[in-house]
C-alpha cells in the first residue's frame, strides 16, 4: 500500500529561535571545554599527590597552575566555525 506523506517541510510548533539556539550551543561548548580542562588538571594533580611524596598542597598548586595555563590557552585559541 502506498504511503502518502507531504513532500514539503512540516512546521511543528513555534518557529526556531536561531539566536537562542546558537547562544545555548556556545554555552555548551564552553562548559565542555573548560570542564574537560579541569577534569584533566584534577587527574594530573591527583596522580602527582598520590604517586610522589609532594603532598596535598603541592598538588593543589599544580592544579591551579595547570588550570590557569589551560584557561589562557583556550581563550587564546581561535574558534573554528564551519
Beta strands, then each sheet from edge to edge (+ up, - down):
end
